[in-house]
Amino acid sequence: ERINQTVEIIKHTVDIEEKGVKLKLTIVDTPGFGDAVNNTECWKPITDYIDQQFEQYFRDESGLNRKNIQDNRVHCCLYFISPFGHGLRPVDVEFMKALHEKVNIVPLIAKADCLIPSEIRKLKERVR
């Protein structure tokens, strides 16, 4: 039986306070991204989620009660690149192309501490 492609969006919110500065940090996790056999437009749920958050903020800011606006916009995307394989997959490139105008993207090599410095250097060169 064929397994449907699922990109789940899970939000985790944490309140951080450091040196008297309070910050509400929301981490949006997308397990299942790029795991399907056919990854055609698998980034669509993620781009839709980002657009929804911007639209909601715009509606709140356009309203009358602007004092209690909750900012749930996505400000940065940490994109984890697999340390195994040959650099970026085509789905990685397409995802970044679809998102680069909506949000800042920071590519990270996942599990880089498991690689030796020469392997990290070679992988960085391939990604660039």
N, C-alpha and C positions, 0 to 999 in steps of 0.2 A: 504494500500500500504506500502511496506517495505521501510524504510528509510535507505539509504546507509551510511556506516560508513565513517565519514569524520574527518580526523585529519588535520586541517588547520595550516600552519606555517606562523605566522605574525611577521615581524621584526620591532622593534622600535629602533631608534638610537638617542642618546642624547650626546651632548658635555658638559663635566663637567670640571670646572676649580676650583681648590682649592689650595691656597697658591702658586700660580704660576705654578702648575702642571696641564697640560691639559690631559684629558682622553676622549677618544671616547668610550662610553658604548653602546653596542647593546644588547637589550633584545629580545629574541626569545620566543614568546608565542605560545602555542599549544592548542587552545581551541578545545574541542571535543574529547580529548584523554580519552579513557576508558568509553565513554558514550554509546557505542553501545551494543546491546544484545550479539552479538558474537564478542568478543575482540581478536580473534585469530590474532596474529602478528600485533596488532594495533600500535605497536611502530616502525614498519618498515619505515614509512615516516620520522620519527625523526632520526633514525639511518642512513638512506640514506642521509638526509640533513647534518648531522655531517660529514659523510664520504666525501660528495661533498665539504664541506668547507676545509677539510684537503687536499684533492686532489688539489683544486684550489690554496691553499697557496703553496703547494709543486711545482706545475707548475710555479707559479710566481717566487718562489725562485730559481728555476732551469733555469729561463730565463736570458736574457742579462740585462734587465732594472730592477735592484733590488732596486733602490732607492725609488720608489713610490709604494712599495708593501702595499696592504691593507689587514690587518689581520682580517678575518671574522671567524676564527676558534671558536668553542665553547669550552670555557675553564672550565666552571662550569655549572652544572645542579642543579637548586633548585627544588627539587621534593616535591610538596605539598601533604601531607597525610590528608585525610578527618578526622576531629575530631569526626565524628559520625560513629557509627558502631563498629566493633570489631578489630581495628588495620588495618594491611595491607591486601589488597585484593590479590588474586592470580595474577591479572594483574599487580599490583604494584611490586610484587616480580619478575615476569618475565621481566618487563621493566628494573628494576635495574640490573638484571643479563645480559640483552642484552647490556646495556650501560656502565657497570662499567669498562670495558677495554678501552673505547673510551674517557670518560670524567669523571671528578670528580663529584660525586653525593653528594649533601647535602640534606638529608631528613628534611623537616620542617612540623610541625603540623599546618595546616591551621586554622585560627580563634582561636588560642590557648588562646587569651585574653578573649574569651567567656566562657572558662572552669575554674573551680575552681582548685586550686593547686593539690588536691588529684586526680582529674580526669586526669590532665596532667601527673602526676606521673604514674598512672595506664596505660595510653595509651603508654607512653614511654617504660614501662616494656614489654607490649605486642608487640610493634614494635621491640624491641631488640630481 
